[in-house]
């Protein structure tokens, strides 16, 4: 099974203690934690990881700017602009990786077909 794991700061988590969606104060929030939200505060990057049983994990990372404490509206807008740009870059990198992976998989399948040409092969999938 192939899986993706993508981590990023969520806009509501830009700065702990700044509103009703603060993960340290809202128990219904998906990022709720029982202690100070150091996970989000120490995560200055956007990361996607591709895993597959047939190959080693491939990780894509894009650095994000740190936010001052407390962030101004302009700081938050700049951060979200950077996050949006990083997402586009990450998507481009992932698409290039998957295109190469599909080409490699196709080449491996073609080589296997060439080796077994003329033989009856039962597909194990």
ZATOR-193225 format. One record per atom (N, C-alpha, C): residue number from 1; atom name; z, y, x. Coordinates in steps of 0.05 Angstrom, whole numbers, plus 5000, padded with zeros to 4 digits. Layout:
residues N
+-----+------+------+-------+------+
!   n ! atom !   up ! north ! east !
+-----+------+------+-------+------+
! NUM !   CA !    Z !     Y !    X !
...
+-----+------+------+-------+------+
end
This chain:
residues 125
+-----+------+------+-------+------+
!   n ! atom !   up ! north ! east !
+-----+------+------+-------+------+
!   1 !    N ! 5000 !  4977 ! 5017 !
!   1 !   CA ! 5000 !  5000 ! 5000 !
!   1 !    C ! 5000 !  5025 ! 5018 !
!   2 !    N ! 4983 !  5044 ! 5011 !
!   2 !   CA ! 4982 !  5069 ! 5026 !
!   2 !    C ! 4999 !  5089 ! 5011 !
!   3 !    N ! 5014 !  5105 ! 5027 !
!   3 !   CA ! 5032 !  5124 ! 5015 !
!   3 !    C ! 5031 !  5151 ! 5029 !
!   4 !    N ! 5037 !  5172 ! 5015 !
!   4 !   CA ! 5039 !  5199 ! 5026 !
!   4 !    C ! 5067 !  5209 ! 5021 !
!   5 !    N ! 5079 !  5222 ! 5041 !
!   5 !   CA ! 5104 !  5236 ! 5038 !
!   5 !    C ! 5099 !  5264 ! 5047 !
!   6 !    N ! 5104 !  5283 ! 5029 !
!   6 !   CA ! 5099 !  5311 ! 5035 !
!   6 !    C ! 5125 !  5326 ! 5031 !
!   7 !    N ! 5134 !  5341 ! 5051 !
!   7 !   CA ! 5158 !  5357 ! 5049 !
!   7 !    C ! 5151 !  5386 ! 5052 !
!   8 !    N ! 5164 !  5403 ! 5037 !
!   8 !   CA ! 5161 !  5432 ! 5040 !
!   8 !    C ! 5184 !  5446 ! 5026 !
!   9 !    N ! 5188 !  5471 ! 5032 !
!   9 !   CA ! 5208 !  5486 ! 5017 !
!   9 !    C ! 5195 !  5493 ! 4990 !
!  10 !    N ! 5211 !  5491 ! 4970 !
!  10 !   CA ! 5201 !  5499 ! 4943 !
!  10 !    C ! 5208 !  5529 ! 4940 !
!  11 !    N ! 5192 !  5544 ! 4925 !
!  11 !   CA ! 5197 !  5573 ! 4922 !
!  11 !    C ! 5225 !  5579 ! 4912 !
!  12 !    N ! 5236 !  5562 ! 4895 !
!  12 !   CA ! 5263 !  5567 ! 4885 !
!  12 !    C ! 5284 !  5562 ! 4906 !
!  13 !    N ! 5277 !  5550 ! 4929 !
!  13 !   CA ! 5296 !  5544 ! 4950 !
!  13 !    C ! 5292 !  5562 ! 4974 !
!  14 !    N ! 5279 !  5584 ! 4971 !
!  14 !   CA ! 5273 !  5601 ! 4994 !
!  14 !    C ! 5298 !  5611 ! 5007 !
!  15 !    N ! 5319 !  5615 ! 4992 !
!  15 !   CA ! 5344 !  5623 ! 5004 !
!  15 !    C ! 5367 !  5615 ! 4987 !
!  16 !    N ! 5385 !  5598 ! 4997 !
!  16 !   CA ! 5408 !  5589 ! 4981 !
!  16 !    C ! 5425 !  5612 ! 4972 !
!  17 !    N ! 5433 !  5610 ! 4947 !
!  17 !   CA ! 5452 !  5630 ! 4936 !
!  17 !    C ! 5438 !  5655 ! 4924 !
!  18 !    N ! 5412 !  5654 ! 4919 !
!  18 !   CA ! 5398 !  5678 ! 4909 !
!  18 !    C ! 5390 !  5677 ! 4880 !
!  19 !    N ! 5397 !  5657 ! 4865 !
!  19 !   CA ! 5389 !  5656 ! 4837 !
!  19 !    C ! 5397 !  5632 ! 4823 !
!  20 !    N ! 5390 !  5630 ! 4797 !
!  20 !   CA ! 5398 !  5608 ! 4781 !
!  20 !    C ! 5386 !  5581 ! 4789 !
!  21 !    N ! 5364 !  5582 ! 4803 !
!  21 !   CA ! 5352 !  5557 ! 4812 !
!  21 !    C ! 5361 !  5549 ! 4840 !
!  22 !    N ! 5381 !  5562 ! 4850 !
!  22 !   CA ! 5392 !  5555 ! 4877 !
!  22 !    C ! 5402 !  5526 ! 4877 !
!  23 !    N ! 5392 !  5509 ! 4895 !
!  23 !   CA ! 5399 !  5481 ! 4895 !
!  23 !    C ! 5429 !  5476 ! 4901 !
!  24 !    N ! 5443 !  5496 ! 4912 !
!  24 !   CA ! 5471 !  5491 ! 4918 !
!  24 !    C ! 5489 !  5498 ! 4894 !
!  25 !    N ! 5477 !  5511 ! 4873 !
!  25 !   CA ! 5493 !  5519 ! 4850 !
!  25 !    C ! 5484 !  5507 ! 4824 !
!  26 !    N ! 5460 !  5497 ! 4822 !
!  26 !   CA ! 5449 !  5487 ! 4797 !
!  26 !    C ! 5448 !  5456 ! 4797 !
!  27 !    N ! 5466 !  5443 ! 4784 !
!  27 !   CA ! 5467 !  5413 ! 4785 !
!  27 !    C ! 5443 !  5400 ! 4773 !
!  28 !    N ! 5427 !  5414 ! 4756 !
!  28 !   CA ! 5403 !  5401 ! 4744 !
!  28 !    C ! 5379 !  5404 ! 4762 !
!  29 !    N ! 5381 !  5419 ! 4784 !
!  29 !   CA ! 5358 !  5424 ! 4801 !
!  29 !    C ! 5352 !  5399 ! 4818 !
!  30 !    N ! 5326 !  5392 ! 4822 !
!  30 !   CA ! 5320 !  5367 ! 4836 !
!  30 !    C ! 5328 !  5367 ! 4866 !
!  31 !    N ! 5335 !  5390 ! 4877 !
!  31 !   CA ! 5343 !  5391 ! 4905 !
!  31 !    C ! 5373 !  5395 ! 4908 !
!  32 !    N ! 5388 !  5388 ! 4888 !
!  32 !   CA ! 5417 !  5392 ! 4888 !
!  32 !    C ! 5429 !  5375 ! 4910 !
!  33 !    N ! 5448 !  5388 ! 4924 !
!  33 !   CA ! 5463 !  5373 ! 4944 !
!  33 !    C ! 5493 !  5381 ! 4941 !
!  34 !    N ! 5510 !  5364 ! 4950 !
!  34 !   CA ! 5539 !  5369 ! 4947 !
!  34 !    C ! 5550 !  5387 ! 4969 !
!  35 !    N ! 5534 !  5391 ! 4990 !
!  35 !   CA ! 5543 !  5408 ! 5012 !
!  35 !    C ! 5523 !  5430 ! 5016 !
!  36 !    N ! 5528 !  5448 ! 5034 !
!  36 !   CA ! 5509 !  5470 ! 5039 !
!  36 !    C ! 5481 !  5458 ! 5043 !
!  37 !    N ! 5461 !  5472 ! 5033 !
!  37 !   CA ! 5434 !  5462 ! 5033 !
!  37 !    C ! 5421 !  5467 ! 5061 !
!  38 !    N ! 5431 !  5452 ! 5081 !
!  38 !   CA ! 5420 !  5456 ! 5107 !
!  38 !    C ! 5393 !  5442 ! 5111 !
!  39 !    N ! 5387 !  5423 ! 5094 !
!  39 !   CA ! 5361 !  5409 ! 5095 !
!  39 !    C ! 5338 !  5429 ! 5092 !
!  40 !    N ! 5340 !  5446 ! 5071 !
!  40 !   CA ! 5319 !  5465 ! 5066 !
!  40 !    C ! 5321 !  5488 ! 5086 !
!  41 !    N ! 5345 !  5497 ! 5093 !
!  41 !   CA ! 5348 !  5519 ! 5111 !
!  41 !    C ! 5338 !  5513 ! 5139 !
!  42 !    N ! 5337 !  5488 ! 5148 !
!  42 !   CA ! 5329 !  5481 ! 5174 !
!  42 !    C ! 5301 !  5469 ! 5175 !
!  43 !    N ! 5285 !  5473 ! 5155 !
!  43 !   CA ! 5258 !  5460 ! 5154 !
!  43 !    C ! 5236 !  5481 ! 5156 !
!  44 !    N ! 5229 !  5489 ! 5180 !
!  44 !   CA ! 5208 !  5510 ! 5183 !
!  44 !    C ! 5180 !  5499 ! 5185 !
!  45 !    N ! 5174 !  5476 ! 5171 !
!  45 !   CA ! 5147 !  5465 ! 5173 !
!  45 !    C ! 5140 !  5450 ! 5147 !
!  46 !    N ! 5114 !  5447 ! 5144 !
!  46 !   CA ! 5103 !  5431 ! 5122 !
!  46 !    C ! 5093 !  5406 ! 5134 !
!  47 !    N ! 5101 !  5383 ! 5124 !
!  47 !   CA ! 5094 !  5357 ! 5136 !
!  47 !    C ! 5083 !  5338 ! 5115 !
!  48 !    N ! 5062 !  5324 ! 5122 !
!  48 !   CA ! 5051 !  5302 ! 5105 !
!  48 !    C ! 5049 !  5278 ! 5123 !
!  49 !    N ! 5057 !  5255 ! 5113 !
!  49 !   CA ! 5056 !  5230 ! 5129 !
!  49 !    C ! 5041 !  5209 ! 5114 !
!  50 !    N ! 5020 !  5198 ! 5126 !
!  50 !   CA ! 5004 !  5176 ! 5115 !
!  50 !    C ! 5014 !  5150 ! 5126 !
!  51 !    N ! 5021 !  5131 ! 5109 !
!  51 !   CA ! 5029 !  5105 ! 5118 !
!  51 !    C ! 5012 !  5083 ! 5105 !
!  52 !    N ! 5007 !  5063 ! 5121 !
!  52 !   CA ! 4991 !  5041 ! 5112 !
!  52 !    C ! 5000 !  5016 ! 5127 !
!  53 !    N ! 5000 !  4993 ! 5114 !
!  53 !   CA ! 5009 !  4969 ! 5128 !
!  53 !    C ! 4990 !  4961 ! 5151 !
!  54 !    N ! 4965 !  4970 ! 5149 !
!  54 !   CA ! 4945 !  4962 ! 5169 !
!  54 !    C ! 4944 !  4981 ! 5193 !
!  55 !    N ! 4959 !  5003 ! 5193 !
!  55 !   CA ! 4958 !  5021 ! 5216 !
!  55 !    C ! 4985 !  5036 ! 5218 !
!  56 !    N ! 4988 !  5049 ! 5241 !
!  56 !   CA ! 5013 !  5064 ! 5245 !
!  56 !    C ! 5012 !  5090 ! 5229 !
!  57 !    N ! 5035 !  5101 ! 5223 !
!  57 !   CA ! 5036 !  5125 ! 5206 !
!  57 !    C ! 5022 !  5148 ! 5220 !
!  58 !    N ! 5009 !  5165 ! 5205 !
!  58 !   CA ! 4996 !  5189 ! 5215 !
!  58 !    C ! 5010 !  5213 ! 5202 !
!  59 !    N ! 5020 !  5231 ! 5218 !
!  59 !   CA ! 5035 !  5254 ! 5208 !
!  59 !    C ! 5020 !  5280 ! 5214 !
!  60 !    N ! 5019 !  5297 ! 5194 !
!  60 !   CA ! 5006 !  5323 ! 5196 !
!  60 !    C ! 5028 !  5344 ! 5192 !
!  61 !    N ! 5030 !  5363 ! 5210 !
!  61 !   CA ! 5051 !  5383 ! 5208 !
!  61 !    C ! 5039 !  5411 ! 5212 !
!  62 !    N ! 5049 !  5430 ! 5196 !
!  62 !   CA ! 5041 !  5458 ! 5199 !
!  62 !    C ! 5067 !  5474 ! 5199 !
!  63 !    N ! 5070 !  5491 ! 5220 !
!  63 !   CA ! 5094 !  5507 ! 5222 !
!  63 !    C ! 5094 !  5530 ! 5202 !
!  64 !    N ! 5117 !  5536 ! 5191 !
!  64 !   CA ! 5121 !  5557 ! 5172 !
!  64 !    C ! 5139 !  5578 ! 5184 !
!  65 !    N ! 5137 !  5603 ! 5176 !
!  65 !   CA ! 5154 !  5624 ! 5187 !
!  65 !    C ! 5183 !  5621 ! 5177 !
!  66 !    N ! 5202 !  5630 ! 5192 !
!  66 !   CA ! 5230 !  5630 ! 5183 !
!  66 !    C ! 5234 !  5654 ! 5165 !
!  67 !    N ! 5252 !  5651 ! 5147 !
!  67 !   CA ! 5259 !  5674 ! 5129 !
!  67 !    C ! 5284 !  5687 ! 5139 !
!  68 !    N ! 5285 !  5714 ! 5138 !
!  68 !   CA ! 5310 !  5726 ! 5145 !
!  68 !    C ! 5331 !  5722 ! 5123 !
!  69 !    N ! 5356 !  5727 ! 5129 !
!  69 !   CA ! 5376 !  5723 ! 5108 !
!  69 !    C ! 5390 !  5749 ! 5102 !
!  70 !    N ! 5389 !  5759 ! 5078 !
!  70 !   CA ! 5374 !  5749 ! 5055 !
!  70 !    C ! 5345 !  5759 ! 5057 !
!  71 !    N ! 5326 !  5743 ! 5046 !
!  71 !   CA ! 5298 !  5752 ! 5047 !
!  71 !    C ! 5292 !  5773 ! 5026 !
!  72 !    N ! 5276 !  5792 ! 5034 !
!  72 !   CA ! 5267 !  5812 ! 5014 !
!  72 !    C ! 5244 !  5800 ! 4998 !
!  73 !    N ! 5235 !  5814 ! 4978 !
!  73 !   CA ! 5213 !  5805 ! 4962 !
!  73 !    C ! 5188 !  5803 ! 4979 !
!  74 !    N ! 5184 !  5823 ! 4997 !
!  74 !   CA ! 5161 !  5822 ! 5015 !
!  74 !    C ! 5162 !  5798 ! 5034 !
!  75 !    N ! 5186 !  5791 ! 5043 !
!  75 !   CA ! 5189 !  5767 ! 5060 !
!  75 !    C ! 5182 !  5742 ! 5045 !
!  76 !    N ! 5190 !  5741 ! 5020 !
!  76 !   CA ! 5184 !  5717 ! 5004 !
!  76 !    C ! 5154 !  5715 ! 4998 !
!  77 !    N ! 5142 !  5738 ! 4992 !
!  77 !   CA ! 5113 !  5738 ! 4987 !
!  77 !    C ! 5098 !  5730 ! 5013 !
!  78 !    N ! 5106 !  5740 ! 5036 !
!  78 !   CA ! 5093 !  5732 ! 5061 !
!  78 !    C ! 5097 !  5703 ! 5066 !
!  79 !    N ! 5121 !  5692 ! 5060 !
!  79 !   CA ! 5126 !  5664 ! 5064 !
!  79 !    C ! 5108 !  5647 ! 5046 !
!  80 !    N ! 5106 !  5654 ! 5021 !
!  80 !   CA ! 5090 !  5639 ! 5002 !
!  80 !    C ! 5060 !  5641 ! 5010 !
!  81 !    N ! 5052 !  5664 ! 5020 !
!  81 !   CA ! 5024 !  5667 ! 5030 !
!  81 !    C ! 5019 !  5648 ! 5054 !
!  82 !    N ! 5039 !  5647 ! 5072 !
!  82 !   CA ! 5037 !  5628 ! 5095 !
!  82 !    C ! 5037 !  5599 ! 5085 !
!  83 !    N ! 5054 !  5593 ! 5066 !
!  83 !   CA ! 5055 !  5566 ! 5055 !
!  83 !    C ! 5028 !  5558 ! 5043 !
!  84 !    N ! 5017 !  5576 ! 5028 !
!  84 !   CA ! 4991 !  5571 ! 5015 !
!  84 !    C ! 4969 !  5566 ! 5036 !
!  85 !    N ! 4969 !  5582 ! 5057 !
!  85 !   CA ! 4949 !  5579 ! 5078 !
!  85 !    C ! 4954 !  5552 ! 5093 !
!  86 !    N ! 4979 !  5546 ! 5098 !
!  86 !   CA ! 4986 !  5521 ! 5111 !
!  86 !    C ! 4978 !  5497 ! 5095 !
!  87 !    N ! 4981 !  5499 ! 5068 !
!  87 !   CA ! 4973 !  5477 ! 5051 !
!  87 !    C ! 4943 !  5473 ! 5052 !
!  88 !    N ! 4927 !  5495 ! 5053 !
!  88 !   CA ! 4898 !  5492 ! 5055 !
!  88 !    C ! 4891 !  5479 ! 5081 !
!  89 !    N ! 4903 !  5487 ! 5103 !
!  89 !   CA ! 4898 !  5475 ! 5129 !
!  89 !    C ! 4906 !  5446 ! 5130 !
!  90 !    N ! 4929 !  5440 ! 5119 !
!  90 !   CA ! 4939 !  5412 ! 5118 !
!  90 !    C ! 4919 !  5395 ! 5101 !
!  91 !    N ! 4910 !  5406 ! 5079 !
!  91 !   CA ! 4891 !  5391 ! 5062 !
!  91 !    C ! 4865 !  5386 ! 5078 !
!  92 !    N ! 4855 !  5405 ! 5093 !
!  92 !   CA ! 4831 !  5402 ! 5109 !
!  92 !    C ! 4836 !  5380 ! 5130 !
!  93 !    N ! 4858 !  5381 ! 5144 !
!  93 !   CA ! 4864 !  5361 ! 5164 !
!  93 !    C ! 4867 !  5333 ! 5152 !
!  94 !    N ! 4880 !  5331 ! 5129 !
!  94 !   CA ! 4882 !  5305 ! 5116 !
!  94 !    C ! 4855 !  5294 ! 5107 !
!  95 !    N ! 4838 !  5312 ! 5096 !
!  95 !   CA ! 4812 !  5304 ! 5087 !
!  95 !    C ! 4795 !  5294 ! 5111 !
!  96 !    N ! 4797 !  5308 ! 5134 !
!  96 !   CA ! 4782 !  5299 ! 5158 !
!  96 !    C ! 4792 !  5272 ! 5167 !
!  97 !    N ! 4819 !  5268 ! 5167 !
!  97 !   CA ! 4830 !  5243 ! 5175 !
!  97 !    C ! 4821 !  5220 ! 5157 !
!  98 !    N ! 4822 !  5225 ! 5131 !
!  98 !   CA ! 4814 !  5204 ! 5112 !
!  98 !    C ! 4784 !  5198 ! 5113 !
!  99 !    N ! 4768 !  5218 ! 5119 !
!  99 !   CA ! 4739 !  5213 ! 5122 !
!  99 !    C ! 4735 !  5196 ! 5147 !
! 100 !    N ! 4748 !  5202 ! 5169 !
! 100 !   CA ! 4746 !  5185 ! 5193 !
! 100 !    C ! 4756 !  5157 ! 5187 !
! 101 !    N ! 4779 !  5155 ! 5173 !
! 101 !   CA ! 4791 !  5129 ! 5167 !
! 101 !    C ! 4771 !  5112 ! 5150 !
! 102 !    N ! 4759 !  5125 ! 5130 !
! 102 !   CA ! 4740 !  5110 ! 5113 !
! 102 !    C ! 4716 !  5101 ! 5129 !
! 103 !    N ! 4706 !  5118 ! 5147 !
! 103 !   CA ! 4683 !  5110 ! 5164 !
! 103 !    C ! 4691 !  5087 ! 5183 !
! 104 !    N ! 4715 !  5088 ! 5194 !
! 104 !   CA ! 4725 !  5066 ! 5211 !
! 104 !    C ! 4728 !  5040 ! 5195 !
! 105 !    N ! 4739 !  5042 ! 5171 !
! 105 !   CA ! 4742 !  5019 ! 5154 !
! 105 !    C ! 4715 !  5007 ! 5146 !
! 106 !    N ! 4696 !  5024 ! 5140 !
! 106 !   CA ! 4669 !  5015 ! 5133 !
! 106 !    C ! 4656 !  5001 ! 5157 !
! 107 !    N ! 4659 !  5013 ! 5181 !
! 107 !   CA ! 4648 !  5000 ! 5205 !
! 107 !    C ! 4660 !  4973 ! 5210 !
! 108 !    N ! 4686 !  4971 ! 5206 !
! 108 !   CA ! 4700 !  4945 ! 5209 !
! 108 !    C ! 4690 !  4925 ! 5189 !
! 109 !    N ! 4687 !  4933 ! 5164 !
! 109 !   CA ! 4676 !  4915 ! 5143 !
! 109 !    C ! 4648 !  4907 ! 5149 !
! 110 !    N ! 4631 !  4926 ! 5159 !
! 110 !   CA ! 4604 !  4919 ! 5166 !
! 110 !    C ! 4603 !  4899 ! 5189 !
! 111 !    N ! 4620 !  4903 ! 5209 !
! 111 !   CA ! 4621 !  4884 ! 5232 !
! 111 !    C ! 4630 !  4856 ! 5222 !
! 112 !    N ! 4649 !  4855 ! 5204 !
! 112 !   CA ! 4658 !  4830 ! 5193 !
! 112 !    C ! 4636 !  4816 ! 5177 !
! 113 !    N ! 4621 !  4832 ! 5162 !
! 113 !   CA ! 4598 !  4821 ! 5146 !
! 113 !    C ! 4577 !  4811 ! 5165 !
! 114 !    N ! 4572 !  4825 ! 5187 !
! 114 !   CA ! 4552 !  4816 ! 5207 !
! 114 !    C ! 4560 !  4790 ! 5220 !
! 115 !    N ! 4586 !  4787 ! 5226 !
! 115 !   CA ! 4596 !  4762 ! 5238 !
! 115 !    C ! 4593 !  4738 ! 5220 !
! 116 !    N ! 4596 !  4743 ! 5194 !
! 116 !   CA ! 4596 !  4720 ! 5175 !
! 116 !    C ! 4570 !  4719 ! 5159 !
! 117 !    N ! 4549 !  4733 ! 5169 !
! 117 !   CA ! 4523 !  4733 ! 5154 !
! 117 !    C ! 4513 !  4704 ! 5151 !
! 118 !    N ! 4506 !  4697 ! 5127 !
! 118 !   CA ! 4495 !  4671 ! 5122 !
! 118 !    C ! 4516 !  4650 ! 5116 !
! 119 !    N ! 4541 !  4657 ! 5119 !
! 119 !   CA ! 4563 !  4638 ! 5113 !
! 119 !    C ! 4575 !  4645 ! 5086 !
! 120 !    N ! 4585 !  4625 ! 5073 !
! 120 !   CA ! 4599 !  4630 ! 5048 !
! 120 !    C ! 4628 !  4638 ! 5055 !
! 121 !    N ! 4636 !  4662 ! 5047 !
! 121 !   CA ! 4663 !  4672 ! 5053 !
! 121 !    C ! 4678 !  4678 ! 5028 !
! 122 !    N ! 4702 !  4668 ! 5026 !
! 122 !   CA ! 4719 !  4673 ! 5003 !
! 122 !    C ! 4736 !  4698 ! 5009 !
! 123 !    N ! 4733 !  4719 ! 4993 !
! 123 !   CA ! 4747 !  4744 ! 4998 !
! 123 !    C ! 4776 !  4740 ! 4991 !
! 124 !    N ! 4795 !  4748 ! 5009 !
! 124 !   CA ! 4823 !  4743 ! 5005 !
! 124 !    C ! 4837 !  4767 ! 4991 !
! 125 !    N ! 4823 !  4787 ! 4983 !
! 125 !   CA ! 4835 !  4810 ! 4969 !
! 125 !    C ! 4842 !  4803 ! 4942 !
+-----+------+------+-------+------+
end
